[in-house]
Amino acid sequence: MTTPTHKVYILHSQKTHRFYTGCTDNPDRRLEFHNSGTTPSTKSGIP
């Protein structure tokens, strides 16, 4: 049985100067969600 690998990440918004932490099994996809504004908690800090 394969155990899923999750990554912990920290984002920093240059716009709001705030940090956001999270975890995911697909960092590239998660970053796309954050940068597209579909994540409510980081929507105000999108590039």
PDB file as gemmi writes it, atoms N, CA and C in Angstrom:
CRYST1    1.000    1.000    1.000  90.00  90.00  90.00 P 1                      
ATOM      1  N   MET A   1       0.845  -1.170   0.000  1.00  0.00           N  
ATOM      2  CA  MET A   1       0.000   0.000   0.000  1.00  0.00           C  
ATOM      3  C   MET A   1       0.900   1.246   0.000  1.00  0.00           C  
ATOM      4  N   THR A   2       0.554   2.217  -0.830  1.00  0.00           N  
ATOM      5  CA  THR A   2       1.302   3.459  -0.909  1.00  0.00           C  
ATOM      6  C   THR A   2       0.650   4.509  -0.024  1.00  0.00           C  
ATOM      7  N   THR A   3       1.456   5.138   0.795  1.00  0.00           N  
ATOM      8  CA  THR A   3       0.974   6.196   1.672  1.00  0.00           C  
ATOM      9  C   THR A   3       1.114   7.532   0.953  1.00  0.00           C  
ATOM     10  N   PRO A   4       0.041   8.321   0.874  1.00  0.00           N  
ATOM     11  CA  PRO A   4       0.145   9.632   0.219  1.00  0.00           C  
ATOM     12  C   PRO A   4       1.160  10.523   0.948  1.00  0.00           C  
ATOM     13  N   THR A   5       1.893  11.283   0.165  1.00  0.00           N  
ATOM     14  CA  THR A   5       2.870  12.203   0.731  1.00  0.00           C  
ATOM     15  C   THR A   5       2.300  13.606   0.702  1.00  0.00           C  
ATOM     16  N   HIS A   6       2.222  14.235   1.830  1.00  0.00           N  
ATOM     17  CA  HIS A   6       1.740  15.610   1.917  1.00  0.00           C  
ATOM     18  C   HIS A   6       2.910  16.531   2.230  1.00  0.00           C  
ATOM     19  N   LYS A   7       2.820  17.719   1.713  1.00  0.00           N  
ATOM     20  CA  LYS A   7       3.851  18.730   1.921  1.00  0.00           C  
ATOM     21  C   LYS A   7       3.250  19.876   2.746  1.00  0.00           C  
ATOM     22  N   VAL A   8       4.047  20.425   3.628  1.00  0.00           N  
ATOM     23  CA  VAL A   8       3.668  21.620   4.370  1.00  0.00           C  
ATOM     24  C   VAL A   8       4.304  22.795   3.645  1.00  0.00           C  
ATOM     25  N   TYR A   9       3.544  23.890   3.495  1.00  0.00           N  
ATOM     26  CA  TYR A   9       4.079  25.035   2.777  1.00  0.00           C  
ATOM     27  C   TYR A   9       3.744  26.328   3.512  1.00  0.00           C  
ATOM     28  N   ILE A  10       4.527  27.349   3.214  1.00  0.00           N  
ATOM     29  CA  ILE A  10       4.305  28.683   3.757  1.00  0.00           C  
ATOM     30  C   ILE A  10       4.300  29.654   2.586  1.00  0.00           C  
ATOM     31  N   LEU A  11       3.226  30.425   2.469  1.00  0.00           N  
ATOM     32  CA  LEU A  11       3.135  31.451   1.435  1.00  0.00           C  
ATOM     33  C   LEU A  11       3.312  32.813   2.083  1.00  0.00           C  
ATOM     34  N   HIS A  12       3.926  33.714   1.354  1.00  0.00           N  
ATOM     35  CA  HIS A  12       4.053  35.097   1.831  1.00  0.00           C  
ATOM     36  C   HIS A  12       3.483  36.000   0.760  1.00  0.00           C  
ATOM     37  N   SER A  13       2.551  36.859   1.142  1.00  0.00           N  
ATOM     38  CA  SER A  13       1.961  37.805   0.211  1.00  0.00           C  
ATOM     39  C   SER A  13       2.751  39.106   0.250  1.00  0.00           C  
ATOM     40  N   GLN A  14       3.303  39.486  -0.897  1.00  0.00           N  
ATOM     41  CA  GLN A  14       4.007  40.763  -0.973  1.00  0.00           C  
ATOM     42  C   GLN A  14       3.012  41.919  -0.956  1.00  0.00           C  
ATOM     43  N   LYS A  15       1.762  41.619  -1.279  1.00  0.00           N  
ATOM     44  CA  LYS A  15       0.719  42.645  -1.288  1.00  0.00           C  
ATOM     45  C   LYS A  15       0.259  42.997   0.129  1.00  0.00           C  
ATOM     46  N   THR A  16      -0.009  41.986   0.953  1.00  0.00           N  
ATOM     47  CA  THR A  16      -0.523  42.222   2.308  1.00  0.00           C  
ATOM     48  C   THR A  16       0.540  42.051   3.389  1.00  0.00           C  
ATOM     49  N   HIS A  17       1.702  41.511   3.025  1.00  0.00           N  
ATOM     50  CA  HIS A  17       2.809  41.243   3.955  1.00  0.00           C  
ATOM     51  C   HIS A  17       2.398  40.239   5.035  1.00  0.00           C  
ATOM     52  N   ARG A  18       1.533  39.306   4.670  1.00  0.00           N  
ATOM     53  CA  ARG A  18       1.079  38.283   5.605  1.00  0.00           C  
ATOM     54  C   ARG A  18       1.580  36.917   5.151  1.00  0.00           C  
ATOM     55  N   PHE A  19       1.664  35.990   6.106  1.00  0.00           N  
ATOM     56  CA  PHE A  19       2.047  34.617   5.831  1.00  0.00           C  
ATOM     57  C   PHE A  19       0.824  33.726   5.930  1.00  0.00           C  
ATOM     58  N   TYR A  20       0.819  32.652   5.159  1.00  0.00           N  
ATOM     59  CA  TYR A  20      -0.248  31.656   5.193  1.00  0.00           C  
ATOM     60  C   TYR A  20       0.418  30.296   5.148  1.00  0.00           C  
ATOM     61  N   THR A  21       0.012  29.391   6.019  1.00  0.00           N  
ATOM     62  CA  THR A  21       0.561  28.037   6.011  1.00  0.00           C  
ATOM     63  C   THR A  21      -0.528  27.042   5.637  1.00  0.00           C  
ATOM     64  N   GLY A  22      -0.098  25.924   5.093  1.00  0.00           N  
ATOM     65  CA  GLY A  22      -1.042  24.887   4.726  1.00  0.00           C  
ATOM     66  C   GLY A  22      -0.317  23.594   4.412  1.00  0.00           C  
ATOM     67  N   CYS A  23      -1.068  22.579   4.020  1.00  0.00           N  
ATOM     68  CA  CYS A  23      -0.471  21.326   3.583  1.00  0.00           C  
ATOM     69  C   CYS A  23      -1.280  20.784   2.410  1.00  0.00           C  
ATOM     70  N   THR A  24      -0.610  20.052   1.539  1.00  0.00           N  
ATOM     71  CA  THR A  24      -1.244  19.531   0.342  1.00  0.00           C  
ATOM     72  C   THR A  24      -0.451  18.347  -0.198  1.00  0.00           C  
ATOM     73  N   ASP A  25      -1.093  17.550  -1.019  1.00  0.00           N  
ATOM     74  CA  ASP A  25      -0.380  16.468  -1.697  1.00  0.00           C  
ATOM     75  C   ASP A  25       0.042  16.897  -3.103  1.00  0.00           C  
ATOM     76  N   ASN A  26      -0.366  18.112  -3.521  1.00  0.00           N  
ATOM     77  CA  ASN A  26      -0.013  18.617  -4.846  1.00  0.00           C  
ATOM     78  C   ASN A  26       0.288  20.120  -4.745  1.00  0.00           C  
ATOM     79  N   PRO A  27       1.528  20.479  -4.404  1.00  0.00           N  
ATOM     80  CA  PRO A  27       1.874  21.887  -4.190  1.00  0.00           C  
ATOM     81  C   PRO A  27       1.642  22.781  -5.415  1.00  0.00           C  
ATOM     82  N   ASP A  28       1.939  22.289  -6.595  1.00  0.00           N  
ATOM     83  CA  ASP A  28       1.755  23.108  -7.800  1.00  0.00           C  
ATOM     84  C   ASP A  28       0.284  23.473  -8.012  1.00  0.00           C  
ATOM     85  N   ARG A  29      -0.591  22.492  -7.857  1.00  0.00           N  
ATOM     86  CA  ARG A  29      -2.022  22.746  -8.015  1.00  0.00           C  
ATOM     87  C   ARG A  29      -2.536  23.695  -6.929  1.00  0.00           C  
ATOM     88  N   ARG A  30      -2.074  23.499  -5.713  1.00  0.00           N  
ATOM     89  CA  ARG A  30      -2.514  24.344  -4.592  1.00  0.00           C  
ATOM     90  C   ARG A  30      -2.078  25.796  -4.794  1.00  0.00           C  
ATOM     91  N   LEU A  31      -0.864  25.999  -5.290  1.00  0.00           N  
ATOM     92  CA  LEU A  31      -0.386  27.351  -5.554  1.00  0.00           C  
ATOM     93  C   LEU A  31      -1.236  28.024  -6.629  1.00  0.00           C  
ATOM     94  N   GLU A  32      -1.645  27.266  -7.640  1.00  0.00           N  
ATOM     95  CA  GLU A  32      -2.538  27.812  -8.670  1.00  0.00           C  
ATOM     96  C   GLU A  32      -3.848  28.284  -8.049  1.00  0.00           C  
ATOM     97  N   PHE A  33      -4.410  27.489  -7.126  1.00  0.00           N  
ATOM     98  CA  PHE A  33      -5.648  27.881  -6.445  1.00  0.00           C  
ATOM     99  C   PHE A  33      -5.456  29.173  -5.669  1.00  0.00           C  
ATOM    100  N   HIS A  34      -4.362  29.260  -4.926  1.00  0.00           N  
ATOM    101  CA  HIS A  34      -4.087  30.472  -4.146  1.00  0.00           C  
ATOM    102  C   HIS A  34      -3.947  31.689  -5.060  1.00  0.00           C  
ATOM    103  N   ASN A  35      -3.182  31.550  -6.127  1.00  0.00           N  
ATOM    104  CA  ASN A  35      -2.915  32.677  -7.024  1.00  0.00           C  
ATOM    105  C   ASN A  35      -4.120  33.072  -7.872  1.00  0.00           C  
ATOM    106  N   SER A  36      -5.075  32.173  -8.042  1.00  0.00           N  
ATOM    107  CA  SER A  36      -6.255  32.483  -8.856  1.00  0.00           C  
ATOM    108  C   SER A  36      -7.347  33.191  -8.061  1.00  0.00           C  
ATOM    109  N   GLY A  37      -7.208  33.223  -6.726  1.00  0.00           N  
ATOM    110  CA  GLY A  37      -8.206  33.895  -5.894  1.00  0.00           C  
ATOM    111  C   GLY A  37      -9.367  33.012  -5.493  1.00  0.00           C  
ATOM    112  N   THR A  38      -9.275  31.704  -5.720  1.00  0.00           N  
ATOM    113  CA  THR A  38     -10.369  30.798  -5.352  1.00  0.00           C  
ATOM    114  C   THR A  38     -10.293  30.336  -3.897  1.00  0.00           C  
ATOM    115  N   THR A  39      -9.199  30.654  -3.224  1.00  0.00           N  
ATOM    116  CA  THR A  39      -9.059  30.309  -1.814  1.00  0.00           C  
ATOM    117  C   THR A  39      -9.432  31.532  -0.980  1.00  0.00           C  
ATOM    118  N   PRO A  40     -10.566  31.496  -0.280  1.00  0.00           N  
ATOM    119  CA  PRO A  40     -11.041  32.679   0.462  1.00  0.00           C  
ATOM    120  C   PRO A  40     -10.016  33.268   1.425  1.00  0.00           C  
ATOM    121  N   SER A  41      -9.262  32.423   2.112  1.00  0.00           N  
ATOM    122  CA  SER A  41      -8.338  32.928   3.131  1.00  0.00           C  
ATOM    123  C   SER A  41      -7.133  33.657   2.542  1.00  0.00           C  
ATOM    124  N   THR A  42      -6.825  33.464   1.271  1.00  0.00           N  
ATOM    125  CA  THR A  42      -5.684  34.155   0.666  1.00  0.00           C  
ATOM    126  C   THR A  42      -6.085  35.017  -0.523  1.00  0.00           C  
ATOM    127  N   LYS A  43      -7.382  35.173  -0.738  1.00  0.00           N  
ATOM    128  CA  LYS A  43      -7.872  35.931  -1.894  1.00  0.00           C  
ATOM    129  C   LYS A  43      -7.379  37.377  -1.894  1.00  0.00           C  
ATOM    130  N   SER A  44      -7.308  37.997  -0.733  1.00  0.00           N  
ATOM    131  CA  SER A  44      -6.908  39.412  -0.668  1.00  0.00           C  
ATOM    132  C   SER A  44      -5.429  39.598  -0.973  1.00  0.00           C  
ATOM    133  N   GLY A  45      -4.638  38.528  -0.972  1.00  0.00           N  
ATOM    134  CA  GLY A  45      -3.209  38.667  -1.195  1.00  0.00           C  
ATOM    135  C   GLY A  45      -2.713  38.170  -2.524  1.00  0.00           C  
ATOM    136  N   ILE A  46      -3.656  37.935  -3.458  1.00  0.00           N  
ATOM    137  CA  ILE A  46      -3.217  37.400  -4.759  1.00  0.00           C  
ATOM    138  C   ILE A  46      -2.339  38.386  -5.501  1.00  0.00           C  
ATOM    139  N   PRO A  47      -1.407  37.865  -6.290  1.00  0.00           N  
ATOM    140  CA  PRO A  47      -0.499  38.751  -7.031  1.00  0.00           C  
ATOM    141  C   PRO A  47      -1.216  39.598  -8.071  1.00  0.00           C  
TER     142      PRO A  47                                                      
END                                                                             
